[in-house]
């Protein structure tokens, strides 16, 4: 656990310093919730604040989850994923011009980053524990990453027709594929 801690502390610092959204070229985002959403995608986690904040720093987890930091790491070691850290759903089919609304109902910061191919994120230890040792290049472009704090609601519009891959660059097993058609 000692080798994991430095990288996760880096994550906590990045998350704590990232209250502002950084739009990417591939997405049109707005901090305002639309009056009606065509599709809602939920970012989930169940971090337990006391243990996550003790391990990673104050404010890392602000939710009311019940998964301790130790249990989180143990499941990653065993399964290379954690079933309660996920995007729901993992596959979306929608018509061109429709809006996706991202809702972070977890207690941690996440990203919803468009990538050419799924890979690892920017936390080497979480990449290795999840079996994704090679980062997706888009996850290393820190100036373009959009951080979604707990409780945030963010619309995504303007996806062109085709297949789009999105992942959390912090928790790289959190993935969604969006199929956009006419």
MDTraj code that builds the backbone (N, CA, C; nanometers):
import mdtraj as md
import numpy as np

residues = "UNK UNK UNK UNK UNK UNK UNK UNK UNK UNK UNK UNK UNK UNK UNK UNK UNK UNK UNK UNK UNK UNK UNK UNK UNK UNK UNK UNK UNK UNK UNK UNK UNK UNK UNK UNK UNK UNK UNK UNK UNK UNK UNK UNK UNK UNK UNK UNK UNK UNK UNK UNK UNK UNK UNK UNK UNK UNK UNK UNK UNK UNK UNK UNK UNK UNK UNK UNK UNK UNK UNK UNK UNK UNK UNK UNK UNK UNK UNK UNK UNK UNK UNK UNK UNK UNK UNK UNK UNK UNK UNK UNK UNK UNK UNK UNK UNK UNK UNK UNK UNK UNK UNK UNK UNK UNK UNK UNK UNK UNK UNK UNK UNK UNK UNK UNK UNK UNK UNK UNK UNK UNK UNK UNK UNK UNK UNK UNK UNK UNK UNK UNK UNK UNK UNK UNK UNK UNK UNK UNK UNK UNK UNK UNK UNK UNK UNK UNK UNK UNK UNK UNK UNK UNK UNK UNK UNK UNK UNK UNK UNK UNK UNK UNK UNK UNK UNK UNK UNK UNK UNK UNK UNK UNK UNK UNK UNK UNK UNK UNK UNK UNK".split()
xyz = np.array([
    [0.0839, -0.1202, 0.0000],
    [0.0000, 0.0000, 0.0000],
    [0.0871, 0.1248, 0.0000],
    [0.2114, 0.1161, 0.0523],
    [0.2954, 0.2351, 0.0566],
    [0.3332, 0.2833, -0.0826],
    [0.3495, 0.1915, -0.1815],
    [0.3857, 0.2345, -0.3162],
    [0.2685, 0.2995, -0.3877],
    [0.1481, 0.2719, -0.3469],
    [0.0295, 0.3287, -0.4091],
    [0.0061, 0.4718, -0.3612],
    [0.0363, 0.4974, -0.2389],
    [0.0017, 0.6246, -0.1769],
    [0.0550, 0.7500, -0.2470],
    [0.1837, 0.7566, -0.2902],
    [0.2302, 0.8813, -0.3533],
    [0.1499, 0.9197, -0.4774],
    [0.1193, 0.8248, -0.5629],
    [0.0430, 0.8572, -0.6835],
    [-0.0989, 0.8979, -0.6486],
    [-0.1564, 0.8344, -0.5501],
    [-0.2922, 0.8689, -0.5111],
    [-0.2969, 1.0039, -0.4413],
    [-0.1898, 1.0402, -0.3724],
    [-0.1829, 1.1743, -0.3141],
    [-0.1783, 1.2770, -0.4274],
    [-0.1043, 1.2446, -0.5345],
    [-0.1023, 1.3327, -0.6515],
    [-0.2429, 1.3501, -0.7051],
    [-0.3194, 1.2412, -0.7113],
    [-0.4582, 1.2471, -0.7552],
    [-0.5385, 1.3412, -0.6672],
    [-0.5207, 1.3303, -0.5381],
    [-0.5963, 1.4155, -0.4466],
    [-0.5638, 1.5627, -0.4692],
    [-0.4359, 1.5935, -0.4906],
    [-0.3963, 1.7320, -0.5148],
    [-0.4577, 1.7814, -0.6454],
    [-0.4502, 1.7002, -0.7504],
    [-0.5099, 1.7400, -0.8777],
    [-0.6598, 1.7607, -0.8642],
    [-0.7256, 1.6702, -0.7952],
    [-0.8708, 1.6812, -0.7787],
    [-0.9064, 1.8057, -0.6980],
    [-0.8308, 1.8312, -0.5928],
    [-0.8609, 1.9465, -0.5083],
    [-0.8388, 2.0785, -0.5822],
    [-0.7474, 2.0786, -0.6766],
    [-0.7161, 2.2012, -0.7504],
    [-0.7962, 2.2139, -0.8783],
    [-0.8910, 2.1269, -0.8998],
    [-0.9577, 2.1242, -1.0298],
    [-1.1064, 2.1511, -1.0207],
    [-1.1459, 2.2521, -0.9491],
    [-1.2876, 2.2840, -0.9368],
    [-1.3464, 2.3429, -1.0638],
    [-1.2640, 2.3939, -1.1533],
    [-1.3154, 2.4512, -1.2764],
    [-1.3132, 2.3472, -1.3864],
    [-1.4164, 2.3470, -1.4677],
    [-1.4224, 2.2571, -1.5819],
    [-1.3327, 2.3107, -1.6930],
    [-1.2704, 2.2189, -1.7654],
    [-1.1890, 2.2531, -1.8800],
    [-1.2490, 2.1854, -2.0011],
    [-1.3233, 2.2567, -2.0861],
    [-1.3852, 2.1923, -2.2002],
    [-1.2818, 2.1360, -2.2962],
    [-1.3177, 2.0269, -2.3612],
    [-1.2305, 1.9677, -2.4608],
    [-1.2796, 2.0067, -2.5987],
    [-1.1937, 1.9907, -2.6982],
    [-1.2316, 2.0232, -2.8351],
    [-1.3436, 1.9330, -2.8842],
    [-1.3486, 1.8094, -2.8369],
    [-1.4458, 1.7134, -2.8882],
    [-1.5848, 1.7312, -2.8282],
    [-1.5961, 1.8053, -2.7198],
    [-1.7236, 1.8199, -2.6517],
    [-1.7618, 1.9663, -2.6404],
    [-1.8901, 1.9905, -2.6441],
    [-1.9403, 2.1234, -2.6144],
    [-2.0056, 2.1131, -2.4771],
    [-1.9466, 2.1774, -2.3778],
    [-1.9965, 2.1631, -2.2420],
    [-2.0406, 2.2971, -2.1868],
    [-2.1299, 2.2891, -2.0909],
    [-2.1798, 2.4085, -2.0252],
    [-2.2034, 2.3741, -1.8793],
    [-2.1735, 2.4640, -1.7867],
    [-2.1974, 2.4343, -1.6464],
    [-2.3450, 2.4382, -1.6097],
    [-2.4307, 2.4834, -1.7005],
    [-2.5725, 2.4945, -1.6702],
    [-2.6464, 2.3659, -1.7053],
    [-2.7385, 2.3246, -1.6222],
    [-2.8191, 2.2073, -1.6507],
    [-2.9265, 2.2453, -1.7527],
    [-2.9403, 2.1652, -1.8587],
    [-3.0430, 2.1974, -1.9582],
    [-3.1824, 2.1757, -1.9011],
    [-3.2804, 2.2450, -1.9576],
    [-3.4186, 2.2308, -1.9112],
    [-3.4663, 2.0875, -1.9277],
    [-3.4334, 2.0250, -2.0393],
    [-3.4675, 1.8846, -2.0599],
    [-3.3470, 1.8163, -2.1209],
    [-3.3162, 1.6984, -2.0740],
    [-3.2032, 1.6227, -2.1258],
    [-3.2559, 1.5065, -2.2080],
    [-3.1880, 1.4782, -2.3175],
    [-3.2287, 1.3670, -2.4009],
    [-3.1816, 1.2341, -2.3445],
    [-3.0719, 1.2352, -2.2711],
    [-3.0176, 1.1120, -2.2158],
    [-2.9326, 1.1468, -2.0947],
    [-2.9445, 1.0713, -1.9873],
    [-2.8630, 1.0941, -1.8688],
    [-2.7664, 0.9782, -1.8491],
    [-2.6403, 1.0102, -1.8291],
    [-2.5369, 0.9123, -1.7988],
    [-2.4854, 0.9442, -1.6597],
    [-2.4765, 0.8436, -1.5756],
    [-2.4412, 0.8632, -1.4356],
    [-2.2995, 0.8142, -1.4077],
    [-2.2211, 0.8964, -1.3393],
    [-2.0880, 0.8589, -1.2921],
    [-2.1038, 0.8209, -1.1458],
    [-2.0658, 0.6988, -1.1136],
    [-2.0911, 0.6451, -0.9791],
    [-1.9624, 0.6116, -0.9052],
    [-1.9644, 0.6283, -0.7767],
    [-1.8650, 0.5716, -0.6853],
    [-1.9271, 0.5702, -0.5466],
    [-1.8688, 0.4943, -0.4569],
    [-1.9235, 0.4831, -0.3206],
    [-1.8122, 0.5029, -0.2179],
    [-1.7265, 0.6043, -0.2384],
    [-1.6159, 0.6280, -0.1457],
    [-1.6684, 0.6644, -0.0067],
    [-1.6014, 0.6117, 0.0917],
    [-1.6332, 0.6416, 0.2321],
    [-1.5391, 0.7541, 0.2753],
    [-1.5930, 0.8711, 0.3082],
    [-1.5099, 0.9900, 0.3282],
    [-1.3970, 0.9766, 0.4292],
    [-1.4219, 0.9195, 0.5446],
    [-1.3194, 0.9181, 0.6494],
    [-1.1920, 0.8479, 0.6029],
    [-1.2044, 0.7288, 0.5460],
    [-1.0843, 0.6537, 0.5070],
    [-1.0194, 0.7111, 0.3806],
    [-1.0985, 0.7552, 0.2821],
    [-1.0409, 0.8132, 0.1602],
    [-0.9691, 0.9433, 0.1929],
    [-1.0302, 1.0276, 0.2743],
    [-0.9677, 1.1551, 0.3091],
    [-0.8438, 1.1354, 0.3954],
    [-0.8436, 1.0334, 0.4805],
    [-0.7249, 1.0035, 0.5607],
    [-0.6105, 0.9564, 0.4712],
    [-0.6414, 0.8770, 0.3696],
    [-0.5382, 0.8225, 0.2813],
    [-0.4922, 0.9223, 0.1763],
    [-0.5836, 1.0052, 0.1262],
    [-0.5531, 1.0885, 0.0102],
    [-0.5571, 1.2387, 0.0360],
    [-0.6108, 1.2781, 0.1489],
    [-0.6158, 1.4205, 0.1811],
    [-0.7589, 1.4703, 0.1947],
    [-0.7780, 1.5744, 0.2747],
    [-0.9116, 1.6292, 0.2978],
    [-0.9808, 1.6697, 0.1682],
    [-1.1089, 1.6381, 0.1599],
    [-1.1889, 1.6776, 0.0458],
    [-1.1830, 1.5831, -0.0730],
    [-1.1007, 1.4795, -0.0656],
    [-1.0937, 1.3833, -0.1755],
    [-1.2283, 1.3162, -0.1959],
    [-1.2943, 1.2809, -0.0865],
    [-1.4258, 1.2174, -0.0924],
    [-1.5235, 1.3006, -0.0106],
    [-1.6308, 1.3429, -0.0741],
    [-1.7309, 1.4242, -0.0048],
    [-1.8666, 1.3549, -0.0022],
    [-1.8705, 1.2307, -0.0425],
    [-1.9981, 1.1596, -0.0514],
    [-2.0380, 1.0937, 0.0779],
    [-2.1374, 1.0072, 0.0659],
    [-2.1861, 0.9320, 0.1819],
    [-2.1721, 0.7826, 0.1576],
    [-2.0701, 0.7447, 0.0795],
    [-2.0488, 0.6049, 0.0450],
    [-2.0005, 0.5219, 0.1625],
    [-1.9942, 0.3912, 0.1392],
    [-1.9552, 0.2998, 0.2462],
    [-1.8386, 0.2095, 0.2091],
    [-1.7697, 0.2367, 0.0973],
    [-1.6538, 0.1573, 0.0582],
    [-1.5292, 0.2268, 0.1123],
    [-1.4598, 0.1606, 0.2023],
    [-1.3383, 0.2183, 0.2598],
    [-1.2263, 0.2173, 0.1565],
    [-1.1261, 0.3002, 0.1802],
    [-1.0118, 0.3050, 0.0904],
    [-0.9455, 0.1676, 0.0814],
    [-0.9312, 0.0998, 0.1940],
    [-0.8702, -0.0340, 0.1941],
    [-0.9498, -0.1336, 0.1119],
    [-1.0820, -0.1308, 0.1244],
    [-1.1675, -0.2216, 0.0467],
    [-1.1614, -0.1875, -0.1018],
    [-1.1522, -0.0602, -0.1343],
    [-1.1392, -0.0150, -0.2727],
    [-1.0127, -0.0740, -0.3357],
    [-0.8989, -0.0565, -0.2686],
    [-0.7717, -0.1086, -0.3195],
    [-0.7748, -0.2610, -0.3262],
    [-0.8304, -0.3265, -0.2246],
    [-0.8360, -0.4732, -0.2234],
    [-0.9133, -0.5281, -0.3430],
    [-1.0269, -0.4645, -0.3779],
    [-1.1034, -0.5130, -0.4925],
    [-1.0291, -0.4860, -0.6231],
    [-0.9586, -0.3739, -0.6320],
    [-0.8776, -0.3474, -0.7515],
    [-0.7684, -0.4530, -0.7679],
    [-0.7027, -0.4884, -0.6594],
    [-0.5979, -0.5899, -0.6640],
    [-0.6557, -0.7235, -0.7110],
    [-0.7722, -0.7575, -0.6610],
    [-0.8337, -0.8871, -0.6912],
    [-0.8977, -0.8924, -0.8302],
    [-0.9686, -0.7849, -0.8705],
    [-1.0519, -0.7910, -0.9917],
    [-1.0108, -0.6943, -1.1027],
    [-0.9145, -0.6072, -1.0767],
    [-0.8714, -0.5022, -1.1699],
    [-0.9829, -0.4020, -1.2018],
    [-1.0830, -0.3957, -1.1190],
    [-1.1923, -0.3003, -1.1313],
    [-1.2583, -0.2897, -0.9947],
    [-1.3421, -0.1913, -0.9772],
    [-1.4280, -0.1875, -0.8587],
    [-1.5690, -0.1659, -0.9079],
    [-1.6564, -0.2598, -0.8742],
    [-1.7920, -0.2594, -0.9298],
    [-1.8738, -0.1367, -0.8921],
    [-1.8349, -0.0654, -0.7887],
    [-1.9130, 0.0518, -0.7502],
    [-1.8539, 0.1824, -0.8041],
    [-1.7449, 0.1739, -0.8782],
    [-1.6885, 0.2883, -0.9511],
    [-1.7136, 0.2582, -1.0978],
    [-1.8179, 0.3220, -1.1549],
    [-1.8550, 0.2898, -1.2925],
    [-1.9360, 0.4019, -1.3560],
    [-1.9400, 0.3983, -1.4887],
    [-2.0320, 0.4809, -1.5656],
    [-2.1540, 0.3947, -1.5920],
    [-2.2696, 0.4564, -1.5810],
    [-2.3916, 0.3806, -1.6033],
    [-2.4801, 0.4578, -1.6981],
    [-2.5085, 0.4059, -1.8154],
    [-2.4674, 0.2775, -1.8706],
    [-2.3285, 0.2852, -1.9340],
    [-2.2803, 0.1683, -1.9772],
    [-2.1493, 0.1612, -2.0419],
    [-2.1611, 0.1735, -2.1933],
    [-2.2819, 0.1635, -2.2448],
    [-2.3051, 0.1799, -2.3885],
    [-2.4289, 0.2662, -2.4095],
    [-2.4185, 0.3636, -2.5006],
    [-2.5273, 0.4554, -2.5298],
    [-2.5470, 0.4582, -2.6814],
    [-2.6698, 0.4465, -2.7243],
    [-2.7026, 0.4655, -2.8656],
    [-2.8004, 0.5823, -2.8725],
    [-2.7663, 0.6841, -2.9518],
    [-2.8527, 0.8003, -2.9601],
    [-2.8469, 0.8612, -3.0995],
    [-2.9497, 0.9357, -3.1307],
    [-2.9569, 1.0041, -3.2588],
    [-2.8698, 1.1283, -3.2569],
    [-2.8185, 1.1630, -3.3747],
    [-2.7381, 1.2826, -3.3909],
    [-2.8170, 1.4047, -3.3429],
    [-2.7494, 1.4944, -3.2747],
    [-2.8138, 1.6146, -3.2241],
    [-2.8700, 1.6006, -3.0842],
    [-2.8756, 1.4809, -3.0322],
    [-2.9272, 1.4607, -2.8966],
    [-2.8235, 1.4997, -2.7930],
    [-2.8707, 1.5348, -2.6776],
    [-2.7877, 1.5791, -2.5668],
    [-2.7685, 1.4657, -2.4668],
    [-2.6480, 1.4544, -2.4154],
    [-2.6204, 1.3640, -2.3034],
    [-2.5951, 1.4525, -2.1820],
    [-2.6574, 1.4209, -2.0714],
    [-2.6302, 1.4929, -1.9471],
    [-2.5541, 1.4001, -1.8534],
    [-2.4340, 1.4413, -1.8143],
    [-2.3516, 1.3668, -1.7198],
    [-2.3879, 1.4107, -1.5794],
    [-2.4112, 1.3140, -1.4906],
    [-2.4422, 1.3444, -1.3517],
    [-2.3469, 1.2645, -1.2626],
    [-2.2629, 1.3340, -1.1858],
    [-2.1717, 1.2675, -1.0935],
    [-2.2419, 1.2539, -0.9590],
    [-2.2908, 1.1341, -0.9304],
    [-2.3609, 1.1093, -0.8042],
    [-2.2685, 1.0478, -0.6994],
    [-2.1406, 1.0324, -0.7328],
    [-2.0452, 0.9774, -0.6370],
    [-1.9889, 1.0853, -0.5470],
    [-1.8892, 1.0488, -0.4698],
    [-1.8265, 1.1417, -0.3771],
    [-1.6899, 1.1901, -0.4217],
    [-1.6412, 1.1377, -0.5345],
    [-1.5099, 1.1754, -0.5851],
    [-1.5218, 1.2522, -0.7158],
    [-1.4121, 1.3165, -0.7529],
    [-1.4003, 1.3807, -0.8835],
    [-1.3788, 1.2723, -0.9885],
    [-1.4396, 1.2907, -1.1064],
    [-1.4190, 1.2008, -1.2198],
    [-1.3952, 1.2859, -1.3440],
    [-1.3495, 1.2209, -1.4514],
    [-1.3483, 1.2849, -1.5821],
    [-1.4348, 1.2001, -1.6739],
    [-1.4791, 1.2594, -1.7829],
    [-1.5515, 1.1894, -1.8896],
    [-1.4827, 1.2356, -2.0170],
    [-1.3707, 1.1699, -2.0461],
    [-1.2780, 1.2159, -2.1478],
    [-1.2935, 1.1372, -2.2770],
    [-1.3083, 1.2072, -2.3900],
    [-1.3127, 1.1360, -2.5180],
    [-1.1732, 1.0842, -2.5524],
    [-1.1657, 0.9557, -2.5897],
    [-1.0384, 0.8929, -2.6253],
    [-1.0554, 0.8158, -2.7561],
    [-0.9473, 0.8059, -2.8318],
    [-0.9512, 0.7268, -2.9548],
    [-0.9642, 0.5788, -2.9202],
    [-0.8893, 0.5351, -2.8200],
    [-0.8927, 0.3958, -2.7721],
    [-0.8841, 0.3978, -2.6198],
    [-0.9543, 0.3052, -2.5558],
    [-0.9456, 0.2957, -2.4102],
    [-0.8036, 0.2569, -2.3694],
    [-0.7634, 0.3051, -2.2530],
    [-0.6320, 0.2725, -2.1979],
    [-0.6304, 0.3099, -2.0515],
    [-0.5135, 0.3425, -2.0025],
    [-0.4998, 0.3855, -1.8649],
    [-0.5254, 0.5348, -1.8525],
    [-0.5303, 0.5808, -1.7286],
    [-0.5486, 0.7220, -1.6997],
    [-0.4160, 0.7866, -1.6648],
    [-0.4197, 0.8894, -1.5795],
    [-0.2960, 0.9592, -1.5443],
    [-0.2422, 0.9198, -1.4070],
    [-0.3006, 0.8194, -1.3419],
    [-0.2497, 0.7715, -1.2128],
    [-0.1859, 0.6340, -1.2356],
    [-0.0531, 0.6266, -1.2452],
    [0.0119, 0.4990, -1.2777],
    [-0.0296, 0.3820, -1.1878],
    [-0.0425, 0.4045, -1.0576],
    [-0.0791, 0.2936, -0.9687],
    [-0.2190, 0.2409, -0.9990],
    [-0.3150, 0.3294, -1.0252],
    [-0.4498, 0.2825, -1.0597],
    [-0.4496, 0.2164, -1.1972],
    [-0.3665, 0.2649, -1.2893],
    [-0.3528, 0.1979, -1.4188],
    [-0.3054, 0.0541, -1.3999],
    [-0.1990, 0.0375, -1.3221],
    [-0.1440, -0.0962, -1.3011],
    [-0.2415, -0.1878, -1.2281],
    [-0.3062, -0.1366, -1.1251],
    [-0.4018, -0.2187, -1.0505],
    [-0.5221, -0.2592, -1.1361],
    [-0.5568, -0.1771, -1.2347],
    [-0.6722, -0.2077, -1.3191],
    [-0.6337, -0.2770, -1.4492],
    [-0.5061, -0.3099, -1.4667],
    [-0.4626, -0.3793, -1.5869],
    [-0.4565, -0.2910, -1.7099],
    [-0.4406, -0.1605, -1.6907],
    [-0.4323, -0.0629, -1.7994],
    [-0.3008, 0.0141, -1.7889],
    [-0.1857, -0.0531, -1.8069],
    [-0.0580, 0.0127, -1.7794],
    [-0.0214, 0.1254, -1.8761],
    [-0.0799, 0.1261, -1.9958],
    [-0.0459, 0.2288, -2.0939],
    [-0.1569, 0.3340, -2.0972],
    [-0.1260, 0.4577, -2.0587],
    [-0.2288, 0.5622, -2.0560],
    [-0.2823, 0.5945, -2.1960],
    [-0.4104, 0.6231, -2.2016],
    [-0.4668, 0.6804, -2.3237],
    [-0.4014, 0.8176, -2.3393],
    [-0.3490, 0.8512, -2.4581],
    [-0.2787, 0.9794, -2.4736],
    [-0.3623, 1.0996, -2.4316],
    [-0.4924, 1.0952, -2.4546],
    [-0.5794, 1.2072, -2.4194],
    [-0.5825, 1.2317, -2.2687],
    [-0.5574, 1.1280, -2.1900],
    [-0.5578, 1.1429, -2.0433],
    [-0.4329, 1.2134, -1.9917],
    [-0.3340, 1.2287, -2.0768],
    [-0.2117, 1.2972, -2.0365],
    [-0.2092, 1.4424, -2.0813],
    [-0.3153, 1.4872, -2.1445],
    [-0.3279, 1.6261, -2.1897],
    [-0.4040, 1.7048, -2.0823],
    [-0.3346, 1.7385, -1.9737],
    [-0.3989, 1.7963, -1.8560],
    [-0.4721, 1.9267, -1.8835],
    [-0.4277, 2.0049, -1.9770],
    [-0.4937, 2.1307, -2.0078],
    [-0.6307, 2.1142, -2.0710],
    [-0.6600, 1.9956, -2.1228],
    [-0.7891, 1.9739, -2.1886],
    [-0.8845, 1.8877, -2.1068],
    [-0.8374, 1.8293, -1.9975],
    [-0.9243, 1.7420, -1.9178],
    [-1.0323, 1.8229, -1.8469],
    [-1.1519, 1.7684, -1.8461],
    [-1.2627, 1.8311, -1.7741],
    [-1.2872, 1.7486, -1.6481],
    [-1.2665, 1.8096, -1.5331],
    [-1.2884, 1.7428, -1.4058],
    [-1.4317, 1.7698, -1.3602],
    [-1.5004, 1.6621, -1.3228],
    [-1.6405, 1.6711, -1.2815],
    [-1.6494, 1.6414, -1.1325],
    [-1.6614, 1.7431, -1.0493],
    [-1.6686, 1.7212, -0.9053],
    [-1.7971, 1.6491, -0.8647],
    [-1.7942, 1.5918, -0.7470],
    [-1.9130, 1.5255, -0.6924],
    [-2.0312, 1.6214, -0.6967],
    [-2.1443, 1.5703, -0.7420],
    [-2.2659, 1.6508, -0.7482],
    [-2.2820, 1.7323, -0.8748],
    [-2.1822, 1.7320, -0.9610],
    [-2.1914, 1.8146, -1.0818],
    [-2.2829, 1.7522, -1.1864],
    [-2.3418, 1.8390, -1.2656],
    [-2.4274, 1.8004, -1.3778],
    [-2.3747, 1.8772, -1.4985],
    [-2.3368, 1.8042, -1.6034],
    [-2.2736, 1.8653, -1.7194],
    [-2.3339, 1.8117, -1.8482],
    [-2.3868, 1.8997, -1.9326],
    [-2.4385, 1.8534, -2.0611],
    [-2.3257, 1.8333, -2.1629],
    [-2.3425, 1.7339, -2.2481],
    [-2.2507, 1.7066, -2.3573],
    [-2.3317, 1.7126, -2.4856],
    [-2.2953, 1.8013, -2.5761],
    [-2.3688, 1.8189, -2.7015],
    [-2.2718, 1.8183, -2.8179],
    [-2.3272, 1.8020, -2.9354],
    [-2.2466, 1.8161, -3.0551],
    [-2.1657, 1.6956, -3.0946],
    [-2.2028, 1.5769, -3.0484],
    [-2.1298, 1.4584, -3.0911],
    [-2.1670, 1.4260, -3.2356],
    [-2.0693, 1.4151, -3.3240],
    [-2.0995, 1.3797, -3.4618],
    [-2.1344, 1.2309, -3.4732],
    [-2.1926, 1.1934, -3.5856],
    [-2.2256, 1.0529, -3.6085],
    [-2.0990, 0.9693, -3.5993],
    [-2.1132, 0.8495, -3.5450],
    [-2.0011, 0.7575, -3.5322],
    [-1.9925, 0.6997, -3.3923],
    [-1.8837, 0.6303, -3.3667],
    [-1.8583, 0.5663, -3.2376],
    [-1.7619, 0.6529, -3.1576],
    [-1.7980, 0.6803, -3.0338],
    [-1.7176, 0.7644, -2.9450],
    [-1.6879, 0.6871, -2.8170],
    [-1.5614, 0.6917, -2.7741],
    [-1.5184, 0.6265, -2.6499],
    [-1.4902, 0.7344, -2.5452],
    [-1.5439, 0.7144, -2.4252],
    [-1.5216, 0.8066, -2.3140],
    [-1.4742, 0.7260, -2.1937],
    [-1.3845, 0.7838, -2.1160],
    [-1.3370, 0.7168, -1.9950],
    [-1.3016, 0.8189, -1.8877],
    [-1.2959, 0.7707, -1.7660],
    [-1.2462, 0.8521, -1.6556],
    [-1.0944, 0.8376, -1.6540],
    [-1.0243, 0.9472, -1.6631],
    [-0.8784, 0.9436, -1.6643],
    [-0.8189, 0.9276, -1.5247],
    [-0.9024, 0.9222, -1.4240],
    [-0.8586, 0.8927, -1.2880],
    [-0.8798, 0.7443, -1.2609],
    [-1.0004, 0.6963, -1.2896],
    [-1.0395, 0.5559, -1.2681],
    [-1.0618, 0.4938, -1.4063],
    [-0.9574, 0.4398, -1.4715],
    [-0.9646, 0.4061, -1.6137],
    [-1.0579, 0.2906, -1.6509],
    [-1.1126, 0.2214, -1.5569],
    [-1.2109, 0.1165, -1.5867],
    [-1.3525, 0.1745, -1.6009],
    [-1.3700, 0.3017, -1.5683],
    [-1.4992, 0.3690, -1.5857],
    [-1.5088, 0.4156, -1.7312],
    [-1.5841, 0.3401, -1.8124],
    [-1.5857, 0.3640, -1.9571],
    [-1.7273, 0.3618, -2.0126],
    [-1.7448, 0.4381, -2.1210],
    [-1.8714, 0.4386, -2.1951],
    [-1.8404, 0.4505, -2.3435],
    [-1.9142, 0.3758, -2.4238],
    [-1.9109, 0.3890, -2.5686],
    [-2.0438, 0.4481, -2.6125],
    [-2.0375, 0.5542, -2.6929],
    [-2.1572, 0.6193, -2.7448],
    [-2.1624, 0.5985, -2.8956],
    [-2.2726, 0.5412, -2.9428],
    [-2.2977, 0.5229, -3.0863],
    [-2.3955, 0.6308, -3.1278],
    [-2.3509, 0.7210, -3.2138],
    [-2.4361, 0.8304, -3.2600],
    [-2.4748, 0.8017, -3.4055],
    [-2.6035, 0.8036, -3.4321],
    [-2.6532, 0.7733, -3.5676],
    [-2.7583, 0.8754, -3.6078],
    [-2.7985, 0.8717, -3.7341],
    [-2.9010, 0.9644, -3.7840],
    [-3.0328, 0.9420, -3.7185],
])
top = md.Topology()
chain = top.add_chain()
for i, resn in enumerate(residues, 1):
    res = top.add_residue(resn, chain, resSeq=i)
    for name in ("N", "CA", "C"):
        top.add_atom(name, md.element.get_by_symbol(name[0]), res)
traj = md.Trajectory(xyz[None], top)
